[in-house]
Amino acid sequence: MFTTRPELLGTFGVVASTHWLASSVGMAMLEKGGNAFDAAVAAGLTLQVCEPHLNGPGGDLPLIMHSTKIGKTQVLCGQGPAPAGATIEHYKGLGLDLVPGSGLLATVVPGAFDAWMLMLRDHGELTLEEVFEPAIGYAANGVPLVERVSMTINVVKELFQNEWPTSAALFLPGGEVPRPGTLFKNTQLAVTWRRILAEAQAAGGDRVARIDAARGAFYRGFVAEAMDEFCRENAVMDVSGERHKGVLAADDMVNWQARYEDPVSYDYHGYTVCKTGPWGQGPVLLQQLALLRDVDIASMDPTGPDFVHVVAEAAKLAFADREKFYGDPDFADVPMDTLLSDQYNAARRALIDDRHASLEFRSGDIPGFGAEIEYARHIGHEPSAKLDRLGVGEPTIGGAGEAAGDTCHVDVIDRHGNMVSATPSGGWLQSSPTIPELGFCLNSRAQMFWLEEGRPASLAPGKRPRTTLSPSFALKDGTPYMAFGTPGGDQQDQWQLAFFLRHVHHGMNLQEAIDCPSWHSEHFPSSFYPRRATPGRLVLEGRMPEATAKALERRGHAVEVGGEWSEGRLSAATREDGMLKSAANPRGMQGYAVGR
């Protein structure tokens, strides 16, 4: 099969990410003597500088990691919860029926920083200064802007000029949108990071003590204080068309920290696939595998209508269950054992008609669990350009399949067999105004909560939003094998599934499976404001065979054809018998894998 670039092979280490600078920085940490955990942290910090339209220091971070030292695969949850003041009553009292997709009301506790630092403390080997050095250098001296950053700034230019002056001061130097390819500096972010390092050094003690001091500076020190003051003192325009103050407070920061969890997993044809718990959408990929387990995928053309149809129909069923049952398991009883059981999925699989696309929203029935979704209220058209200009939501993929930006991803494997799959996101430049004392803005992840009581994902203080961020990890015959993932909001566990199936059943190597044309369904309600659903919509990448598109239309899919290279931003890395392999997505012209 034709590929845009080779699958990389090596034995020392591999790093793949959504930006070449982050991949290069990660490899530099391995060359310096660090391990996969050091490399992932340094790459993640760099992504906050070179992809500010996709993530930032005020964002979120779920990751899945395997440590050879402890011999265990773990989820690290850096998804912060709703603030104490984020109650349904408060938002309803403001006349809202959805959490806005932008502005300060959409903010939860920023979790990315603590997750990165916790992994560095417990599993890394390098110092704070060593892993921060590249990102600080890029923030202080400038990073060459990719085209998509400039395009995103241009979309929200009027919002910045008219309503968010602190963002205008940073992202519109001289009042103009910075051109692609020019150096863009965020000197205040460099100042913030240097102050965190200085306070960590001043605290004294060993490496662990200094990393904990850095965590303290962020969550109990000057960073938390600046966030608290900004939310209290500023009423800012959001997508509701009104100005609102935030509810995030310093106390919310003090009382939270990232934590390790066991992954949810599913055994599939010799592989064990690991995902986050149902506080994220990750298990939806596992349920799709459960639905497809007894389907003869290997006999299907990987770009043919039979393959696309059955996988898309399985997605409709699994994502309907996501909407009905998923939520933070600390607050909601999620029947995960049933959702992944053979009996349940055999009954669900029987709903798939090989010749006809379903236009219904068909969630399962598990007595005593979940909440019914009023599907009809979500049916609508694409968000208007006005919403885009207000910085709404996570600007993932439109109906025509054009990627406007979304999230980041990084995969690392070192020579020892340590592995990391991380999907940092949130706190992107269009989510809320820049906090001038810090050089970054807050996230908008609270938009994934519902403002109706009784749902697993209903808003409540201290509760994690049911995020779309969904890193993936797989063991092969019980041995840690692959770290993989993609940006893309609701599409993440559709693109990752197609990639995985093609790798497992069609024998494609990592780069072949990434490059192969893909698709996504928009049949179910979006996780992002204004939570639209479009029954039957199936967006195909432009390189998909015309015969496939026509056959899918005959089966009743509402087919739309997007750009030729418009679906997904996957990266992946594997380790087997001492050989390391990696690959990254060519779409968007910025993702790269490195290794040797």
N, C-alpha and C positions, 0 to 999 in steps of 0.2 A: 504493500500500500504506500502511496505517496505521503511523505511527511514534510513539514516545513523545515525541520531541523532534526538532527539525530537524537536518539535516546542516549544519554550520557552514561558511560560506564567507568567505574573506578573502584578503589579499595580504601582510600584514605577518608573521604567524606564527600557528601553531596548536600547542596542547599538549592531549593527551588522556591520561587516566590513570585508575587505579582509585580515586582519591580527589580530591574537588574541591579540597582544600587544596593538594595536590601540583600539580595542573593550574594553579591560580592562581599558585603560587610560580614555576613554570616560565615562565608568561607575564610575571611581574614581572621576571624576568631578561632576557627579550627586550626589554621596555620600558626596562630600564636600559641597554641597548646591548649586551647579551651575545648570543651566538649559540645555536644549538640544543644545542651541547655543554654550555655553561654552564647552560642551562635544564634539561637532562636531569639533570645532577648535583644541582642545587638541588632539583629535584622528587624525585629519588631519596633524598636525605638527609631530606627532609620525610616521605616514605613510611615511613621507619624510626621516626618518632615517631607518626604518625597511624594507621599500620596495624601495630602491634607484634605482632599475632597472625599476621601474614603475612610479615614480614621484619624484619631488624635489622642493626646494624653488623657482627655476627659472621656474616653470611650470604654468599650467593653471587650472582654477577651475570654472565650472558652478555648481550651486546648486539650489535646489528648497526648500523653507522653508515655514512653516506656523507658524505664531505667534498668540497665543491666545490674547495677549495684544492688538494688532491692528486688530485682527480678519480678517486677510488677508493672502492669499497664494501668494508668490512672487518668481520670479526668481532673483537670484543674479548672475550677469555676471562678472566672473573673467577671461574672455577670452581676453587677450591683443591683440591689433591690430598690423598691419604691421608698421615698422618704416618709418620715412619720407624718408629715402634713399632707401626703398624697392620699386623700380619701375620696370615695365616690361622692360624698356629700359636698366636699369642697368644690369639686369640678362641676357637679350638677348645679351648685349654687352660683356658678359663673355663667350659667346658661349653656353649658356644653353637653353634647351627647356622645362625643368621642374625645379622647385625649388628642390635642393638636399634634400634628406631625412635625412641628418646629417650635422654636422658642423655649422659654424656661420651664413652662409647665410640663414639657415632655421629658424632663431630665430625671434620671435615677442616679444613685450613687455611682460615680465612675469606678469601674472595677479593673481596668486593664493594668494600671500601674502596680497595684498590689499583687496581681497574679504574676506579672513578669518578675517582680522582685522576690516573691515567695519561691518561685521555681529557681531563680538564680541563687538564692540563699541556700536552699536545701539540696540542690543537685548540680549547680555550676561549680566552676573552679577558678574563674577569673575574678578580678576585683570590679567594684562598681565603676571606677574610673576607666578601666579598660573597655567595658561593654558600652559605656556612655560616650566614649571619645568620638567615634565616627558620627553619631547623630548630632552631637553638639557641634562638631565641625561643620556639618552640612547646614545646620540652623544658623550658625554664626556667619559662615562664609558664602552660603548660597547653594542651592540645589537647582540643576537645570529642569525647568518645568516641562512636563509632558503636556501634550495638546489638551487632554481631557481636563486638566486642572484649569487652564485658561478658559475653556468652554464653560465649566461649572461656575467660575467666578463671573463670567459674562451674563449667565442666566440670572444670577441674583444681584447683579450690579446695582439696580435701582433700589432694591431692598436695603442693601448696605448703605447707599448714599442717603436715602430718605429716612431710614429707621434704625439701622445698626451701625452707627458711626465708628465704633471701635473695630468692627470688622473691615469697614472701608479703609481705616487707617493702616491696617495690616495688608489687606489683599488688593487694594487699589492704590499702589504707590504712585504719587503724582496725579491721582484721580483717574488713572487709566488701568484697564485690564492688562496685566503683564503678559507679554507675548510668549508663545511656546518656544522653548529652547533657551530662554534668557535665565540668568541666575536669579533665584528668588530667596531672600533671606527672611528668617524669623528670629531676629536678634533677641527679642524678649523671651522667647522660649529657651534660647541658649542660656540667658541669664537665670531663668527659673531652674533649669537643670543644674547649672553650676552652683546655685545657692543650695539646692538639695544635697549635692555632693559635699559642699563645704560644711553643712550642718552634720552630715554623716561622719566626716573626718573629725570634726570637733568633738563628737560624742566619744571618740576613742574606742578602745576595745578591739576585738578581732574582726575578721571579715564578716562574720554573722552579725555581730553587734552593729557594725556600720550599715549593713543592708537594712537591718531593722530600724535604725535611726533614719534612713532615707524614707522608709515606709511611714515613719512617724511624722516627718516633715510634710509629707503629702496629706495624710489623713488626720493628723492631729495638730499640725503646725500652720505655717504661713499659707500653704496652698489651700487647705480647707477653709481658713479664715477668709481668703480672697473670694472663694466660691460662695461662701455664706453671705458675705457683704454684697456681692454682685446680685445675688438672687433677692435679697431683702430690699435693695435700694433702687432696682431698675425694673420698670414695667416695660416689656418689650413686645413689639408686634410679632404675632405668630400667624399661622395659617387660618385661624378662626376669623381673622380680620380685626381682632381686638388686641389691645396691649395688656399683658398680664405679668405679674411678678412670679418668680419661682417659689417652690416650697422646699427645695433642698437646703438643709441647714448643717452647721458644723457638727452637731450631735449625731446626725445621720452618718457622717464620715467616721467619727470616733468609734462608733459601735459596730463597725463592719470590717471584715477582712476576707480575702479569698480563701478557698478551701479545696482540699482534695476529695474526690468521690470515686466510687467504683463506676466503671462504664456500664451502660446497658449494651448487651451483645446478642448476636444471632449467628447461629452456625448455618453456613450455606455452601454446599458443594466443596467441602474441605477447607473453607475459609471461616474464620470467626471475625465478624465485623463489629467494631466497637464504636459507640456513639455516646453523647451526653445523655443525661436523664431528660424527662419530659418538661423540664423548665426551658429546654430548647426544643427545636423541631427535629433534632437528630434521629429519634426512634422512628420517624416516618420513613427513613430509608430502609430501616430494618423490616418494617412491616411490608414495604414494597417487595423486599426479597422474600418474605414469607408468602406473599401472594403469588410470586412468580416461581417459587421453588420447584413445582412440578410441571412447569411449562417448558417445552422443548426449545429453549432460547437458542441453543447451539445450531439448530437446523435452520434458523431464520437469517435472512440477509440483514446485516447490521445497519443498512440504510434503507431497508425495504418496509413496505406498509404493514406487514404482519408484526414485525418487531416494534415499530413505533406505536402501532395501535394498542397492542397488549400492554406495553409498558405505560403508555399514557392512561389507559383505563385503570390499571393498578394504582397509578398515582392519584387519580380522582378518588378512589376508595380510601386510600391511606391518608390523604390530606383531609378528607371529610372527617375521618376519625381524629386527626390532629385537632381540628376545630372544636370537636365535641368534647374530647377527653383530656387534652394536654393542659398542663399548668404546673406551677411550682409544687413539687410533691411535699414540701414542708407545709403547704396550706391545703392542697387538694389531694384526694385519694385517686390516683391514676391507675387503672387496671392494666398495667403493662404486661403482666404475665398472660392475661387473656388476649390482649391485642397482638401478641407475638405467638400465640399458640397455634398448633396445627389445626385443631378443630375449628377455631374461630375463622381462620383465614381460608380454610377449605370452603366454608359457607360463603365467605365474602367473594372468593374466587369464582364461585358459581354464578355470580352476578355479571361477570364479564361476558359480553356477547362478542364473539370473534368477528362478526360482520357489521356490527352497528355500534356507533359511539353513543354513550349515554349523555343525555343533557340534563340529568337529574343530579341533585345533591344527595348522596346516599351514605350517610353515616351509619355505623353499626348500632346495635342495641345490646347494651350490657346493663342489666337491671341494677339500679342503685348508683350508677356512675354517669358522669358527664352531664351536659346540658344541651338541649336542642338548639339548633342554629336556625334563625329565620332567614333562609337563603334568599328569598325574594327581595328583602330590603337591601341586599348587597349588590344586586345586579345593576350595572351601570356602565358608563363609558369611561374612557381613559381620563385621569385627572387633567384639568385644563391647564393651559400655559400659565394662568394666574397662580395656580397652586405651585407650579415649578418656580415661579419668580419669588414665592414666599418661602422657598427653601424646604418644601414639604417632604417629609418622610425620607426614605432611602431611595434615591433615584436609580432604581435597578434597571429593569428592562421594559421598554414600552411595547405596544402592540406590534410594531413593525420589527421588533427584535433589536433595536439599536441600543447599545449599552451606553448609558449616560454616567456610569460610575456606580459604585456601591460599597465595596468592602475590600479587605485585603486577605491574603493567605500566605503562609510560609510553612515549608516542610524541611526538616533537617534530619540527616542520619550521619553519625560519626563512625569512625573505624572500630569503636568498641561495641557498636550495636545500639547505642542510645538513640531514641527517635522522638521527634516532636511533630505534631500536626496542629497548627494554630490558626485561628481565624479572627484576628483583631478587627474591630470596626467601631463605629460610633464616634461622636465628637468631631464629625466632619465639618468643614468650614461653613456649610450651609445649614447646619442644624440649629445653632443659636449664636448670639453675638459673642465675639471674642472678649474674654476677660483681659483687660489691658495689662494688669499687673502680672499676668501669667503667660500671655502669648498663645493661649489656646481657648477653645470653647467647650461647652458641655454637650452631652449626648442627648438623643431624642428617643431613647428606647422605650419610654413609658407609653408611647403610642400603641404598643402591642397589647396593652391592657384593655379590657372592656369596662364600660361604666354602668353595666347592669349587674345587680347582685346575683349570686348563685351559679356563676360560671367558673370552671376551673381556672380560667385566666382573667377573672374579675380583679379590678384594682384593689389593693389593700396595702397598708404600710408594712414595710419589711419583706414584701413579697417580690420574687424575681419575675420580671416580664417573660412571657413565653417567646424567647428570642428566635430569630431565624438562623443565627450564627451556628454553623454545623461542621466542625472539623471531623475527619474520618480517620480510622485506623483499622488495619486488618492483620490478623495472624493467619498463617498458612500452615495447615497441619499442626497447629498448636504453637508455632514459632513466630515471633514478631516479624512481620513481613513488609507492610506498606503504610506510609503516612500520605494522606491525600486530602484535597479539598478545593473549594472554589468560592469566590465572592458570588453574590447574586440573590440575596434575599430569599424569597419563596422558591426560587429556581435552584438553590444550592443542592438540595437532595433529589432533584430531577437530573441535573447534569452529572452529578457524581454517580448516580445509579447507572446511567447509560455508559459512562466511562468504565465503571466496574464490571458491568455485564460483558462489554466488548473485550475487556482484558481477560476475564475468566472463561467465557464461552467461545469467543472468536479468535483467541490466541494473539490479539493485538498487543504489541509492546506499549509502554507507557505513552510515548509520543504519538504513536498511531491512534491509540484510543482517545487521546486529547484532541488530535487534529480532526478526527472523524466528525462529519457534520452532525449537529445535535438539534434539539428542540425543547420547548417547554409548554406546559399547559397553564392557562389562566382561568380554569373552570371554577376553582374554589376561591373563597374570599382572601384577598391580599392581607398580609400581616401589617401593612402600612396604610396610614391615613391616605384616602378616605375609605379604605377597606372594601374596594370594589371586587366584584366577580363578573366574569364574562362566560356564560355557559357554553361549553364546547370549544372555546377558542384554543387553538393549537398553533403555536408559532414555530415555523420551520426555518432553519438556517438556509440561506439561499443556495448553498451547494447541494442540498438534498435533491435527489433525482426528481425530475418533473413527474415521472410516472408514479413515484411514491406520493407526491402531493395530491395528484388527481385521484389515486386510489383511496387515500384518506378522506378526501372530500366526498367520494361516493359512499363511504361508510358513515357519513354524517358529521364529521369533524368540521368545525368552522376554521378552516386553514388560512393562515396568513404567512406570507413568505418574507423573511427579513433579509438583512444583508448577508453576503456570502460568508463573512467571518464575524458573526454577531452573537453566538450562543455559548457563553461560559468563559471562565478565566481560570481553568483548572491548572493545578500543579500536583506532582506526585513524586515519591521516592520509595525505592524498595531495597531490601537487603536479603540475599539468599545465598547460602554457601560462601559467605565472605565477599560476594560481589555486590557492589552498590550501583544502583541505577537511578536516574532522575530525568524528569522532563517537565516542561512548562508551556503554558499556553501562548500561541502567537497572536491571538486576537487582542487588539488594542496596542500592539507593538511595544509592550513594555515588560511583560513577564519573561523571566529567563531562569534557567537552571544552570548551576555551575557544579563542578566536582572534579576530582582526580583520584 
